[in-house]
Amino acid sequence: MRQLQGMDASFVALETRNSPMHIGSILIYNPATAPGGFVRFKDILRFMESRMQLSRTMRQRLVRVPFDLDYPYWIEDPDFDLEYHVRHLALPKPGDWRQLCIQAARIFARPLDLNRPPWEFTVIEGLDNIPGVAPGSYAMVTKVHHAAIDGMSGIDLMEALHTLMPDAPPPSTPDDWQPEQVPSPASLVARSWLNAVANPVRQLEVAAKAVPGLARAVKGLATKDFALHGEMLAPRTRFNQVISANRVVEGRSVPLAAVKAIREAVPGAKVNDVFLTIIGGAMRKYLAAKDDLPDKTLTAMAPISVRGKDEKGDMGNQVAAMIAPLGTHIEDPLERLEYVFSQTTNSKAMTDALGARNMTEMSKVSPALFLALAAQAYTRLGLANRVALPFTTVVTNVPGPPVPIYSAGARLESMMGLLCLTDGLGLGHVVQSYVKEATIAFTACRKLLPDPEFYAQCIEDSFNELREAAANAPEHRAAQAKAAPKPAPKAKPAPKPAAKPAARTKAAVAKPKATGKTKTTAKPAAKAKKR
């Protein structure tokens, strides 16, 4: 029996019917690599059953303390039933991409049963009319409660349920799993009193560790290593209201090589800056079309993993966060990228000064009762309509496997991330890379974003505009340099009379020093793949 940490417990406290706190993905598999080129549902069950011991998440359930006096606990579920957690359905004809997204949104909108291990996988067949998807392929919509995993531990779960070869044998690790008895309410209350006594000591320890970070932050502000400014606080938009229980999901895939080429247009920019710029452009296009674009830039909360190597595979969340302005007030794509790069550099410097790990540790000592009461009050009083969050949306970047992986022998062809939403946060994005593609996906409240196809098109258009601007950047800069006025030549001094004729010497020709790599215009990348 293990107790949840503060951030993990916050996702349990925030859980409501309209705000189920799970994250997940849409995975598409091609069974051509499986034995016989076909995968049956019972093959999937058998494959998962053979790998249960590789994941701590799969067979653990939550036990809440009465009255939320303390953080919940994880126990090994004595009633674990794999077939309850893995479901099976098929799309009706014609089986196209939009139907898959609608079905995934319906599945994702339903809360998990927190009296069982908090995860569900739904296998979906009938993908008969999706461009680029081979006949006979199937999808899997995954849902795992955010209290159990963050983005990086979610990748560890993916690794546990996939292999590097289609014909890989079952793991040799013995499965010595043992169920646990559900603790009584009286024993949980007794534990809560002991933890309440010890918690002030833990708070002092965390506060002591945070002091150096606060000192570095004050020093950084004084020396202007970074700055606090109003652009880090977002204006209210249509996405920052009380949300409904209904969801929409969509996304677009882009070549990863094209994204890496775009970042070269702004020296020092990172791949994540490019994704933030694309999303900023998409939100600008969408809100401008609705005549609802604020003059001030919108911002994103960008999670940062602080998970150490020795914590690989651990359950729960090991993340901090930074605020990233998206440059939605800037029309020019390259200017927006330059702006986003400057702002993320500032935010990273601030986060580094405070210490991202310290920010995570501070969340672990928040009193559980007050945390639960605050979460419930925020939802029940509808405070999201009156108290704005400091950010507009969430953009989480999850690096996926750089090589193909397989499940039950079927090759994973594509992956698209899904996010939980809460009141005040009606739109969230997941950027996920896999082999040679990157997917920009979003989850939104259907009431606040009723036209997901249009917003997906805004993402595609934003990417294409930024790619074109980056490809034309060298010529643009060369033209600017050519048009700039040349400095007036300096007056030459009068020559001195020579005492005697100078000896004829061979003139030395000096080659100009290279000022950098010459950038050639790359062949335009293929149009963003539309699934």
C-alpha angles and dihedrals in degrees: 000000000000129000123233121245125241098265092044091050091050090064089054091048092049093052113120135152090262094040112045106182102221132118128202148137148244109243123189120203132194110210093197090102094052122095107285090004091270136098121200123204091247089054088059092049092048092048093051093045090055091056103042092111091063094067130054091196100065102070104028124100134191126255114193123210114240113268088004089273090154141009116289123255135232117229132174103262111245090200099047113159117179094198091059090060099044114063133183135212142144133227118244118241132321090028099204134164095265091053090052092051092048092050092046090050092052092049092046094050093062116090120238122247102255091196087072132046100298102242140090133184119197119197111210122196130182099071090155103141109039115119112239094016114112119236112266094029120138136201132223122207110203128200123185124168113252090229087069102045145014125203096281097043086048087061088051088054089051089053091051091054097043138059134211093232128043093230098042113147122241114279116274092219108114117241104231095161116153127190121236131222116251107251119240121252090244093056091048092052090049090052090050092058091051091050091048089058093048097042097080089057091051090048090054091050092051091045090052091052090049095055096081090050092051089049091052090048092052091047091048091053091048094049091041094239084143136355141222111226141163094255089074090068112074127221117239117268137178088271094062102075140090107301132222128233093254126092142197125199131189141143149174132229122221132183110268090215090058091053091051090049092052093056090060089069089072113044111234096014118138130221089252090057089057092052092048089050092050091050091046089053092048093051089047091053094046097048093042089055088053091046087239105110114133119223089231122073120265118230138214131214105229115196117222120205115229093176111139126220090253089055095058108134095015116136122242136039127309100175141124125189144222132198114243120191109220101208094235089154091064119081100189108084096214093046087051091052091050090049094048091049092052092048096047089048088055093046093047091051090052093047092048091051093051091042116245091223092053090054089055094046092052090060091058095067100049110125107260096218094053091044092055094044093049092049093049093046092051090055102037095046093047091234091160088077091057107025114056123212115238090246135049102216144351124253114187120182114206117183110218131199114302091213132052117274131196139216120197086346094303117122117238105236103178142359131201122187126227128202139205118244133205138187108298092023110075098156130048134171134210121196111197130176125206125175104310101347138070124205124210105199133171139200117202143170107262091222093055097038108027096164107058093163090061093049090047088054089050088056091050093047092047091052093048093049092049092047092051092047091050092049091053095043098097093052091045093053092044090052091050092050091048093049093049113104113258118236115255113261117254117249112259116236117244111266117254117237111259117239090212136355111288119239113257109252133186111254115240115226111213117207114224114249116252111256096195143314116312107241116218123203106259123222107269110265119240117276113275106279111251115207 
